[in-house]
Amino acid sequence: MVETNDVPASNDKTGLADSLREHFSGDASLLEKVQSFAKARPWASGLLVGVAGLLLAGSLRGKNKR
């Protein structure tokens, strides 16, 4: 007998999206949500911080032109 599941199993491509959805839904504060995501996926959170830092550095770089 095969059981059917209402919730589809996540694969490698949707695992990060599922994790984001899981950690950022609910009534907790944003800081608690970010901390729980960083504990669950340290490499992904480091990558997101790195990309945000590069975007910030790139946007500040153009401000010094006269």
PDB file of N, CA, C and O in Angstrom:
ATOM      1  N   MET A   1       0.843  -1.173   0.000  1.00  0.00           N
ATOM      2  CA  MET A   1       0.000   0.000   0.000  1.00  0.00           C
ATOM      3  C   MET A   1       0.894   1.244   0.000  1.00  0.00           C
ATOM      4  O   MET A   1       1.854   1.325   0.766  1.00  0.00           O
ATOM      5  N   VAL A   2       0.578   2.189  -0.843  1.00  0.00           N
ATOM      6  CA  VAL A   2       1.351   3.420  -0.968  1.00  0.00           C
ATOM      7  C   VAL A   2       0.582   4.549  -0.310  1.00  0.00           C
ATOM      8  O   VAL A   2      -0.595   4.771  -0.593  1.00  0.00           O
ATOM      9  N   GLU A   3       1.270   5.260   0.575  1.00  0.00           N
ATOM     10  CA  GLU A   3       0.632   6.406   1.225  1.00  0.00           C
ATOM     11  C   GLU A   3       0.843   7.654   0.386  1.00  0.00           C
ATOM     12  O   GLU A   3       1.933   7.878  -0.141  1.00  0.00           O
ATOM     13  N   THR A   4      -0.176   8.448   0.266  1.00  0.00           N
ATOM     14  CA  THR A   4      -0.033   9.722  -0.428  1.00  0.00           C
ATOM     15  C   THR A   4       0.127  10.821   0.606  1.00  0.00           C
ATOM     16  O   THR A   4      -0.534  10.823   1.644  1.00  0.00           O
ATOM     17  N   ASN A   5       0.984  11.720   0.312  1.00  0.00           N
ATOM     18  CA  ASN A   5       1.282  12.825   1.216  1.00  0.00           C
ATOM     19  C   ASN A   5       0.763  14.112   0.596  1.00  0.00           C
ATOM     20  O   ASN A   5       0.979  14.349  -0.593  1.00  0.00           O
ATOM     21  N   ASP A   6       0.092  14.937   1.362  1.00  0.00           N
ATOM     22  CA  ASP A   6      -0.395  16.213   0.847  1.00  0.00           C
ATOM     23  C   ASP A   6       0.725  17.206   0.627  1.00  0.00           C
ATOM     24  O   ASP A   6       0.644  18.052  -0.264  1.00  0.00           O
ATOM     25  N   VAL A   7       1.771  17.109   1.432  1.00  0.00           N
ATOM     26  CA  VAL A   7       2.895  18.018   1.330  1.00  0.00           C
ATOM     27  C   VAL A   7       3.954  17.376   0.453  1.00  0.00           C
ATOM     28  O   VAL A   7       4.446  16.295   0.778  1.00  0.00           O
ATOM     29  N   PRO A   8       4.322  18.022  -0.662  1.00  0.00           N
ATOM     30  CA  PRO A   8       5.328  17.417  -1.534  1.00  0.00           C
ATOM     31  C   PRO A   8       6.702  17.429  -0.868  1.00  0.00           C
ATOM     32  O   PRO A   8       7.058  18.374  -0.164  1.00  0.00           O
ATOM     33  N   ALA A   9       7.452  16.381  -1.099  1.00  0.00           N
ATOM     34  CA  ALA A   9       8.804  16.311  -0.562  1.00  0.00           C
ATOM     35  C   ALA A   9       9.677  17.296  -1.314  1.00  0.00           C
ATOM     36  O   ALA A   9       9.591  17.403  -2.537  1.00  0.00           O
ATOM     37  N   SER A  10      10.515  18.013  -0.588  1.00  0.00           N
ATOM     38  CA  SER A  10      11.362  18.997  -1.251  1.00  0.00           C
ATOM     39  C   SER A  10      12.592  18.313  -1.828  1.00  0.00           C
ATOM     40  O   SER A  10      13.091  17.331  -1.279  1.00  0.00           O
ATOM     41  N   ASN A  11      13.061  18.837  -2.922  1.00  0.00           N
ATOM     42  CA  ASN A  11      14.280  18.336  -3.524  1.00  0.00           C
ATOM     43  C   ASN A  11      15.391  19.348  -3.284  1.00  0.00           C
ATOM     44  O   ASN A  11      15.190  20.329  -2.568  1.00  0.00           O
ATOM     45  N   ASP A  12      16.554  19.122  -3.874  1.00  0.00           N
ATOM     46  CA  ASP A  12      17.679  20.030  -3.651  1.00  0.00           C
ATOM     47  C   ASP A  12      17.400  21.440  -4.151  1.00  0.00           C
ATOM     48  O   ASP A  12      17.901  22.410  -3.582  1.00  0.00           O
ATOM     49  N   LYS A  13      16.609  21.563  -5.204  1.00  0.00           N
ATOM     50  CA  LYS A  13      16.351  22.876  -5.776  1.00  0.00           C
ATOM     51  C   LYS A  13      15.396  23.705  -4.934  1.00  0.00           C
ATOM     52  O   LYS A  13      15.522  24.929  -4.888  1.00  0.00           O
ATOM     53  N   THR A  14      14.447  23.065  -4.267  1.00  0.00           N
ATOM     54  CA  THR A  14      13.470  23.818  -3.485  1.00  0.00           C
ATOM     55  C   THR A  14      13.735  23.749  -1.991  1.00  0.00           C
ATOM     56  O   THR A  14      12.965  24.308  -1.210  1.00  0.00           O
ATOM     57  N   GLY A  15      14.797  23.082  -1.572  1.00  0.00           N
ATOM     58  CA  GLY A  15      15.100  22.952  -0.154  1.00  0.00           C
ATOM     59  C   GLY A  15      15.335  24.289   0.517  1.00  0.00           C
ATOM     60  O   GLY A  15      14.863  24.505   1.633  1.00  0.00           O
ATOM     61  N   LEU A  16      16.055  25.195  -0.135  1.00  0.00           N
ATOM     62  CA  LEU A  16      16.310  26.510   0.440  1.00  0.00           C
ATOM     63  C   LEU A  16      15.027  27.324   0.535  1.00  0.00           C
ATOM     64  O   LEU A  16      14.786  27.999   1.536  1.00  0.00           O
ATOM     65  N   ALA A  17      14.206  27.261  -0.504  1.00  0.00           N
ATOM     66  CA  ALA A  17      12.932  27.993  -0.478  1.00  0.00           C
ATOM     67  C   ALA A  17      12.020  27.446   0.619  1.00  0.00           C
ATOM     68  O   ALA A  17      11.346  28.211   1.308  1.00  0.00           O
ATOM     69  N   ASP A  18      12.001  26.133   0.778  1.00  0.00           N
ATOM     70  CA  ASP A  18      11.201  25.532   1.851  1.00  0.00           C
ATOM     71  C   ASP A  18      11.713  25.963   3.212  1.00  0.00           C
ATOM     72  O   ASP A  18      10.925  26.233   4.118  1.00  0.00           O
ATOM     73  N   SER A  19      13.025  26.029   3.361  1.00  0.00           N
ATOM     74  CA  SER A  19      13.618  26.443   4.635  1.00  0.00           C
ATOM     75  C   SER A  19      13.312  27.909   4.926  1.00  0.00           C
ATOM     76  O   SER A  19      13.011  28.264   6.066  1.00  0.00           O
ATOM     77  N   LEU A  20      13.385  28.752   3.919  1.00  0.00           N
ATOM     78  CA  LEU A  20      13.035  30.165   4.099  1.00  0.00           C
ATOM     79  C   LEU A  20      11.580  30.311   4.522  1.00  0.00           C
ATOM     80  O   LEU A  20      11.263  31.069   5.439  1.00  0.00           O
ATOM     81  N   ARG A  21      10.709  29.585   3.852  1.00  0.00           N
ATOM     82  CA  ARG A  21       9.288  29.646   4.175  1.00  0.00           C
ATOM     83  C   ARG A  21       9.028  29.151   5.593  1.00  0.00           C
ATOM     84  O   ARG A  21       8.216  29.727   6.317  1.00  0.00           O
ATOM     85  N   GLU A  22       9.716  28.088   5.986  1.00  0.00           N
ATOM     86  CA  GLU A  22       9.525  27.509   7.321  1.00  0.00           C
ATOM     87  C   GLU A  22      10.001  28.456   8.420  1.00  0.00           C
ATOM     88  O   GLU A  22       9.325  28.611   9.437  1.00  0.00           O
ATOM     89  N   HIS A  23      11.155  29.087   8.225  1.00  0.00           N
ATOM     90  CA  HIS A  23      11.733  29.906   9.280  1.00  0.00           C
ATOM     91  C   HIS A  23      11.165  31.315   9.344  1.00  0.00           C
ATOM     92  O   HIS A  23      11.204  31.942  10.403  1.00  0.00           O
ATOM     93  N   PHE A  24      10.638  31.830   8.234  1.00  0.00           N
ATOM     94  CA  PHE A  24      10.148  33.205   8.229  1.00  0.00           C
ATOM     95  C   PHE A  24       8.632  33.306   8.314  1.00  0.00           C
ATOM     96  O   PHE A  24       8.083  34.400   8.186  1.00  0.00           O
ATOM     97  N   SER A  25       7.950  32.195   8.527  1.00  0.00           N
ATOM     98  CA  SER A  25       6.510  32.267   8.765  1.00  0.00           C
ATOM     99  C   SER A  25       6.269  32.117  10.257  1.00  0.00           C
ATOM    100  O   SER A  25       7.069  31.499  10.961  1.00  0.00           O
ATOM    101  N   GLY A  26       5.190  32.669  10.732  1.00  0.00           N
ATOM    102  CA  GLY A  26       4.870  32.559  12.150  1.00  0.00           C
ATOM    103  C   GLY A  26       4.802  33.914  12.819  1.00  0.00           C
ATOM    104  O   GLY A  26       4.872  34.953  12.163  1.00  0.00           O
ATOM    105  N   ASP A  27       4.666  33.891  14.133  1.00  0.00           N
ATOM    106  CA  ASP A  27       4.467  35.120  14.899  1.00  0.00           C
ATOM    107  C   ASP A  27       5.720  35.616  15.613  1.00  0.00           C
ATOM    108  O   ASP A  27       5.650  36.611  16.335  1.00  0.00           O
ATOM    109  N   ALA A  28       6.841  34.968  15.439  1.00  0.00           N
ATOM    110  CA  ALA A  28       8.070  35.373  16.133  1.00  0.00           C
ATOM    111  C   ALA A  28       8.582  36.696  15.550  1.00  0.00           C
ATOM    112  O   ALA A  28       8.204  37.096  14.449  1.00  0.00           O
ATOM    113  N   SER A  29       9.445  37.354  16.313  1.00  0.00           N
ATOM    114  CA  SER A  29      10.023  38.609  15.818  1.00  0.00           C
ATOM    115  C   SER A  29      10.983  38.312  14.667  1.00  0.00           C
ATOM    116  O   SER A  29      11.438  37.179  14.508  1.00  0.00           O
ATOM    117  N   LEU A  30      11.282  39.314  13.881  1.00  0.00           N
ATOM    118  CA  LEU A  30      12.153  39.141  12.725  1.00  0.00           C
ATOM    119  C   LEU A  30      13.542  38.671  13.149  1.00  0.00           C
ATOM    120  O   LEU A  30      14.147  37.837  12.475  1.00  0.00           O
ATOM    121  N   LEU A  31      14.048  39.200  14.258  1.00  0.00           N
ATOM    122  CA  LEU A  31      15.363  38.800  14.739  1.00  0.00           C
ATOM    123  C   LEU A  31      15.398  37.310  15.081  1.00  0.00           C
ATOM    124  O   LEU A  31      16.367  36.624  14.754  1.00  0.00           O
ATOM    125  N   GLU A  32      14.355  36.809  15.731  1.00  0.00           N
ATOM    126  CA  GLU A  32      14.292  35.382  16.061  1.00  0.00           C
ATOM    127  C   GLU A  32      14.196  34.527  14.802  1.00  0.00           C
ATOM    128  O   GLU A  32      14.775  33.442  14.740  1.00  0.00           O
ATOM    129  N   LYS A  33      13.471  35.009  13.804  1.00  0.00           N
ATOM    130  CA  LYS A  33      13.350  34.279  12.551  1.00  0.00           C
ATOM    131  C   LYS A  33      14.698  34.193  11.835  1.00  0.00           C
ATOM    132  O   LYS A  33      15.067  33.140  11.316  1.00  0.00           O
ATOM    133  N   VAL A  34      15.426  35.303  11.812  1.00  0.00           N
ATOM    134  CA  VAL A  34      16.742  35.329  11.168  1.00  0.00           C
ATOM    135  C   VAL A  34      17.709  34.416  11.909  1.00  0.00           C
ATOM    136  O   VAL A  34      18.478  33.690  11.278  1.00  0.00           O
ATOM    137  N   GLN A  35      17.681  34.442  13.233  1.00  0.00           N
ATOM    138  CA  GLN A  35      18.578  33.592  14.013  1.00  0.00           C
ATOM    139  C   GLN A  35      18.280  32.114  13.787  1.00  0.00           C
ATOM    140  O   GLN A  35      19.208  31.314  13.673  1.00  0.00           O
ATOM    141  N   SER A  36      17.019  31.740  13.719  1.00  0.00           N
ATOM    142  CA  SER A  36      16.693  30.328  13.509  1.00  0.00           C
ATOM    143  C   SER A  36      17.103  29.884  12.106  1.00  0.00           C
ATOM    144  O   SER A  36      17.542  28.748  11.927  1.00  0.00           O
ATOM    145  N   PHE A  37      16.968  30.763  11.104  1.00  0.00           N
ATOM    146  CA  PHE A  37      17.397  30.412   9.756  1.00  0.00           C
ATOM    147  C   PHE A  37      18.911  30.283   9.694  1.00  0.00           C
ATOM    148  O   PHE A  37      19.426  29.376   9.042  1.00  0.00           O
ATOM    149  N   ALA A  38      19.636  31.184  10.367  1.00  0.00           N
ATOM    150  CA  ALA A  38      21.095  31.137  10.352  1.00  0.00           C
ATOM    151  C   ALA A  38      21.613  29.874  11.048  1.00  0.00           C
ATOM    152  O   ALA A  38      22.630  29.315  10.636  1.00  0.00           O
ATOM    153  N   LYS A  39      20.932  29.428  12.084  1.00  0.00           N
ATOM    154  CA  LYS A  39      21.337  28.192  12.753  1.00  0.00           C
ATOM    155  C   LYS A  39      21.061  26.975  11.887  1.00  0.00           C
ATOM    156  O   LYS A  39      21.846  26.026  11.881  1.00  0.00           O
ATOM    157  N   ALA A  40      19.960  26.993  11.158  1.00  0.00           N
ATOM    158  CA  ALA A  40      19.587  25.852  10.322  1.00  0.00           C
ATOM    159  C   ALA A  40      20.422  25.777   9.048  1.00  0.00           C
ATOM    160  O   ALA A  40      20.783  24.687   8.605  1.00  0.00           O
ATOM    161  N   ARG A  41      20.728  26.924   8.464  1.00  0.00           N
ATOM    162  CA  ARG A  41      21.472  26.959   7.201  1.00  0.00           C
ATOM    163  C   ARG A  41      22.566  28.022   7.253  1.00  0.00           C
ATOM    164  O   ARG A  41      22.398  29.115   6.711  1.00  0.00           O
ATOM    165  N   PRO A  42      23.690  27.704   7.906  1.00  0.00           N
ATOM    166  CA  PRO A  42      24.747  28.718   8.053  1.00  0.00           C
ATOM    167  C   PRO A  42      25.394  29.131   6.726  1.00  0.00           C
ATOM    168  O   PRO A  42      25.735  30.301   6.554  1.00  0.00           O
ATOM    169  N   TRP A  43      25.569  28.201   5.792  1.00  0.00           N
ATOM    170  CA  TRP A  43      26.195  28.558   4.517  1.00  0.00           C
ATOM    171  C   TRP A  43      25.289  29.457   3.690  1.00  0.00           C
ATOM    172  O   TRP A  43      25.758  30.413   3.071  1.00  0.00           O
ATOM    173  N   ALA A  44      24.014  29.163   3.675  1.00  0.00           N
ATOM    174  CA  ALA A  44      23.076  29.984   2.904  1.00  0.00           C
ATOM    175  C   ALA A  44      22.955  31.381   3.501  1.00  0.00           C
ATOM    176  O   ALA A  44      22.899  32.365   2.763  1.00  0.00           O
ATOM    177  N   SER A  45      22.915  31.479   4.823  1.00  0.00           N
ATOM    178  CA  SER A  45      22.808  32.799   5.442  1.00  0.00           C
ATOM    179  C   SER A  45      24.092  33.594   5.230  1.00  0.00           C
ATOM    180  O   SER A  45      24.037  34.808   5.033  1.00  0.00           O
ATOM    181  N   GLY A  46      25.237  32.937   5.267  1.00  0.00           N
ATOM    182  CA  GLY A  46      26.499  33.627   4.978  1.00  0.00           C
ATOM    183  C   GLY A  46      26.551  34.137   3.556  1.00  0.00           C
ATOM    184  O   GLY A  46      27.047  35.233   3.294  1.00  0.00           O
ATOM    185  N   LEU A  47      26.036  33.335   2.637  1.00  0.00           N
ATOM    186  CA  LEU A  47      25.991  33.750   1.238  1.00  0.00           C
ATOM    187  C   LEU A  47      25.078  34.957   1.052  1.00  0.00           C
ATOM    188  O   LEU A  47      25.421  35.892   0.328  1.00  0.00           O
ATOM    189  N   LEU A  48      23.922  34.940   1.702  1.00  0.00           N
ATOM    190  CA  LEU A  48      22.999  36.079   1.594  1.00  0.00           C
ATOM    191  C   LEU A  48      23.606  37.351   2.176  1.00  0.00           C
ATOM    192  O   LEU A  48      23.432  38.430   1.611  1.00  0.00           O
ATOM    193  N   VAL A  49      24.318  37.239   3.304  1.00  0.00           N
ATOM    194  CA  VAL A  49      24.981  38.399   3.900  1.00  0.00           C
ATOM    195  C   VAL A  49      26.091  38.903   2.984  1.00  0.00           C
ATOM    196  O   VAL A  49      26.272  40.112   2.835  1.00  0.00           O
ATOM    197  N   GLY A  50      26.828  37.993   2.376  1.00  0.00           N
ATOM    198  CA  GLY A  50      27.893  38.392   1.454  1.00  0.00           C
ATOM    199  C   GLY A  50      27.373  39.130   0.231  1.00  0.00           C
ATOM    200  O   GLY A  50      27.942  40.142  -0.178  1.00  0.00           O
ATOM    201  N   VAL A  51      26.303  38.630  -0.349  1.00  0.00           N
ATOM    202  CA  VAL A  51      25.702  39.290  -1.513  1.00  0.00           C
ATOM    203  C   VAL A  51      25.168  40.662  -1.129  1.00  0.00           C
ATOM    204  O   VAL A  51      25.343  41.628  -1.871  1.00  0.00           O
ATOM    205  N   ALA A  52      24.517  40.750   0.028  1.00  0.00           N
ATOM    206  CA  ALA A  52      24.010  42.049   0.488  1.00  0.00           C
ATOM    207  C   ALA A  52      25.166  43.024   0.723  1.00  0.00           C
ATOM    208  O   ALA A  52      25.044  44.210   0.416  1.00  0.00           O
ATOM    209  N   GLY A  53      26.282  42.536   1.263  1.00  0.00           N
ATOM    210  CA  GLY A  53      27.453  43.388   1.471  1.00  0.00           C
ATOM    211  C   GLY A  53      28.040  43.883   0.163  1.00  0.00           C
ATOM    212  O   GLY A  53      28.425  45.047   0.053  1.00  0.00           O
ATOM    213  N   LEU A  54      28.110  43.006  -0.831  1.00  0.00           N
ATOM    214  CA  LEU A  54      28.614  43.427  -2.140  1.00  0.00           C
ATOM    215  C   LEU A  54      27.702  44.466  -2.785  1.00  0.00           C
ATOM    216  O   LEU A  54      28.179  45.430  -3.384  1.00  0.00           O
ATOM    217  N   LEU A  55      26.407  44.271  -2.665  1.00  0.00           N
ATOM    218  CA  LEU A  55      25.466  45.250  -3.216  1.00  0.00           C
ATOM    219  C   LEU A  55      25.591  46.594  -2.509  1.00  0.00           C
ATOM    220  O   LEU A  55      25.542  47.641  -3.154  1.00  0.00           O
ATOM    221  N   LEU A  56      25.749  46.571  -1.205  1.00  0.00           N
ATOM    222  CA  LEU A  56      25.908  47.806  -0.438  1.00  0.00           C
ATOM    223  C   LEU A  56      27.209  48.511  -0.802  1.00  0.00           C
ATOM    224  O   LEU A  56      27.228  49.729  -0.982  1.00  0.00           O
ATOM    225  N   ALA A  57      28.295  47.752  -0.911  1.00  0.00           N
ATOM    226  CA  ALA A  57      29.590  48.343  -1.275  1.00  0.00           C
ATOM    227  C   ALA A  57      29.532  48.941  -2.685  1.00  0.00           C
ATOM    228  O   ALA A  57      30.095  50.007  -2.933  1.00  0.00           O
ATOM    229  N   GLY A  58      28.857  48.258  -3.596  1.00  0.00           N
ATOM    230  CA  GLY A  58      28.731  48.771  -4.957  1.00  0.00           C
ATOM    231  C   GLY A  58      27.895  50.040  -5.020  1.00  0.00           C
ATOM    232  O   GLY A  58      28.180  50.937  -5.813  1.00  0.00           O
ATOM    233  N   SER A  59      26.881  50.116  -4.198  1.00  0.00           N
ATOM    234  CA  SER A  59      26.049  51.314  -4.223  1.00  0.00           C
ATOM    235  C   SER A  59      26.755  52.489  -3.548  1.00  0.00           C
ATOM    236  O   SER A  59      26.562  53.632  -3.961  1.00  0.00           O
ATOM    237  N   LEU A  60      27.554  52.239  -2.537  1.00  0.00           N
ATOM    238  CA  LEU A  60      28.293  53.315  -1.876  1.00  0.00           C
ATOM    239  C   LEU A  60      29.473  53.784  -2.710  1.00  0.00           C
ATOM    240  O   LEU A  60      29.914  54.926  -2.576  1.00  0.00           O
ATOM    241  N   ARG A  61      29.983  52.925  -3.557  1.00  0.00           N
ATOM    242  CA  ARG A  61      31.143  53.266  -4.383  1.00  0.00           C
ATOM    243  C   ARG A  61      30.824  54.413  -5.350  1.00  0.00           C
ATOM    244  O   ARG A  61      31.683  55.255  -5.615  1.00  0.00           O
ATOM    245  N   GLY A  62      29.626  54.449  -5.863  1.00  0.00           N
ATOM    246  CA  GLY A  62      29.259  55.477  -6.817  1.00  0.00           C
ATOM    247  C   GLY A  62      28.934  56.821  -6.172  1.00  0.00           C
ATOM    248  O   GLY A  62      28.763  57.805  -6.891  1.00  0.00           O
ATOM    249  N   LYS A  63      28.843  56.902  -4.857  1.00  0.00           N
ATOM    250  CA  LYS A  63      28.467  58.144  -4.187  1.00  0.00           C
ATOM    251  C   LYS A  63      29.604  59.164  -4.127  1.00  0.00           C
ATOM    252  O   LYS A  63      29.342  60.350  -3.923  1.00  0.00           O
ATOM    253  N   ASN A  64      30.847  58.744  -4.297  1.00  0.00           N
ATOM    254  CA  ASN A  64      31.998  59.642  -4.130  1.00  0.00           C
ATOM    255  C   ASN A  64      32.368  60.402  -5.401  1.00  0.00           C
ATOM    256  O   ASN A  64      33.283  61.224  -5.364  1.00  0.00           O
ATOM    257  N   LYS A  65      31.703  60.165  -6.504  1.00  0.00           N
ATOM    258  CA  LYS A  65      32.038  60.854  -7.757  1.00  0.00           C
ATOM    259  C   LYS A  65      31.573  62.300  -7.707  1.00  0.00           C
ATOM    260  O   LYS A  65      30.484  62.596  -7.216  1.00  0.00           O
ATOM    261  N   ARG A  66      32.413  63.205  -8.222  1.00  0.00           N
ATOM    262  CA  ARG A  66      32.062  64.635  -8.244  1.00  0.00           C
ATOM    263  C   ARG A  66      31.908  65.135  -9.636  1.00  0.00           C
ATOM    264  O   ARG A  66      31.615  66.313  -9.840  1.00  0.00           O
TER     265      ARG A  66
END
